[in-house]
Amino acid sequence: MRRVRALDNISIPHPFPYQGSKRGIARHILPYFPGDVHRLIEPFCGAAAVSIAAAVYGLANRFLLNDLNKPLMDLWKAILERPNKLVDDYEQLWNKQYPDKKAFFFRTREEFNSSHQPHHLLYLLARIVKGSVRYSSEGLFNQSADNRRSGMRPGTMRQQILGVSALLARKTVISAEDFRQVVPKTKKKDLIYMDPPYQGTSFTRDHRYYNGLAYDEFIQVLEIMNENNVSYIISYDGQTGGKSHGKTLPSNLSLKHLLIHAGRSSQATLLGNKHETVESLYLSPALVERLHSEQRMPIKPVSQVQPELAFL
Ligand SMILES: C[S@@+](CC[C@H](N)C(=O)[O-])C[C@H]1O[C@@H](n2cnc3c(N)ncnc32)[C@H](O)[C@@H]1O
């Protein structure tokens, strides 16, 4: 806890805007990392805000980033393996978008849907409203641009991408599988951080992300993870202005449920209201045990909503 707090002013690079990114609360999640994490695994990584923050604070030696969205993981590969080339290509696109940014966005989107080039995806992510990706039922990227904005300037993009690349390159394995393929790869000193699609959109196909996720299937995997003593943290569900976005996780999983103040949600901002989002964080029994064996004080219950207090 104190390790993270002391470094609170350090800036954390981020590779691209992504709806649902944990960028705003990553620092509040890190205090629940044990001190001996060898590898951090993010099976639903998106923009991998928590892995990036963990790398900044030196809380894991290795990383496994996974997301079912294959073009997104190809973008991640480009970020880690050839960041300069990726940003050069982005810069070219960015400069070519004038004078008709709107038409250029649609052309790039069409090209991306046929060739899945990482720099096209980076440009699309930079141009859409709040990184809110949408896919059609055929899996085609179909979100529109925010035509009031041009997308992140190439100079800033270079700084962010090179920053992320320096933190994670040569320490990170990338994959694009269903999370169920990734979870069994966990070893004793690993920690899994899971941020699945919100349950409110998970019973049906989730157009915000590449796929939806059925609640029952997710619970089954968690049961197996518990049987195997896997240390994991889940961000699941959320509340905005007291309104819950979905079910909590069942008590028979014996998870430690904490609430994190996440500030104003981007969803609420999009809808034009000012409610504060409170995000649920669940810790697995094996993780709680591991934290206790490091002689951290007992974690206070869910009603104690200030995450900073949880380990004091
Ligand atoms: C809430 S977002 C994760 C955001 C991430 N924490 C961040 O900081 O950007 C959920 C991600 O889960 C991915 N996803 C959905 N279903 C999946 C599945 N079955 N297996 C793996 N990834 C999946 C989506 O593509 C999406 O990127």
The ligand as an SDF file (V2000), in Angstrom:
LIG
                    3D

 27 29  0  0  0  0  0  0  0  0999 V2000
  -13.8880   -4.1820  -19.7460 C   0  0  0  0  0  0  0  0  0  0  0  0
  -12.8650   -4.5630  -21.1300 S   0  0  0  0  0  0  0  0  0  0  0  0
  -11.2550   -4.6090  -20.3690 C   0  0  0  0  0  0  0  0  0  0  0  0
  -10.6920   -3.2260  -20.1680 C   0  0  0  0  0  0  0  0  0  0  0  0
   -9.2770   -3.2520  -19.5710 C   0  0  0  0  0  0  0  0  0  0  0  0
   -9.2820   -3.6080  -18.1730 N   0  0  0  0  0  0  0  0  0  0  0  0
   -8.5740   -1.9030  -19.7290 C   0  0  0  0  0  0  0  0  0  0  0  0
   -7.9840   -1.3810  -18.7710 O   0  0  0  0  0  0  0  0  0  0  0  0
   -8.5870   -1.3810  -20.8530 O   0  0  0  0  0  0  0  0  0  0  0  0
  -13.2310   -6.2550  -21.4290 C   0  0  0  0  0  0  0  0  0  0  0  0
  -12.4240   -6.9260  -22.5340 C   0  0  0  0  0  0  0  0  0  0  0  0
  -12.7550   -8.3180  -22.5460 O   0  0  0  0  0  0  0  0  0  0  0  0
  -12.6210   -8.8030  -23.8760 C   0  0  0  0  0  0  0  0  0  0  0  0
  -13.3670  -10.0890  -23.9430 N   0  0  0  0  0  0  0  0  0  0  0  0
  -14.7100  -10.2860  -24.0520 C   0  0  0  0  0  0  0  0  0  0  0  0
  -15.0120  -11.5930  -23.9890 N   0  0  0  0  0  0  0  0  0  0  0  0
  -13.8210  -12.2540  -23.8150 C   0  0  0  0  0  0  0  0  0  0  0  0
  -13.4720  -13.6290  -23.6480 C   0  0  0  0  0  0  0  0  0  0  0  0
  -14.4060  -14.5730  -23.6600 N   0  0  0  0  0  0  0  0  0  0  0  0
  -12.1620  -13.9520  -23.4730 N   0  0  0  0  0  0  0  0  0  0  0  0
  -11.2020  -12.9780  -23.4790 C   0  0  0  0  0  0  0  0  0  0  0  0
  -11.4770  -11.6550  -23.6390 N   0  0  0  0  0  0  0  0  0  0  0  0
  -12.7770  -11.2840  -23.7990 C   0  0  0  0  0  0  0  0  0  0  0  0
  -13.1600   -7.6730  -24.7310 C   0  0  0  0  0  0  0  0  0  0  0  0
  -12.6380   -7.7210  -26.0430 O   0  0  0  0  0  0  0  0  0  0  0  0
  -12.7000   -6.4260  -23.9410 C   0  0  0  0  0  0  0  0  0  0  0  0
  -11.5000   -5.8970  -24.4800 O   0  0  0  0  0  0  0  0  0  0  0  0
  1  2  1  0
  2  3  1  0
  2 10  1  0
  3  4  1  0
  4  5  1  0
  5  6  1  0
  5  7  1  0
  7  8  2  0
  7  9  1  0
 10 11  1  0
 11 12  1  0
 11 26  1  0
 12 13  1  0
 13 14  1  0
 13 24  1  0
 14 15  1  0
 14 23  1  0
 15 16  2  0
 16 17  1  0
 17 18  1  0
 17 23  2  0
 18 19  1  0
 18 20  2  0
 20 21  1  0
 21 22  2  0
 22 23  1  0
 24 25  1  0
 24 26  1  0
 26 27  1  0
M  CHG  2   2   1   9  -1
M  END
$$$$
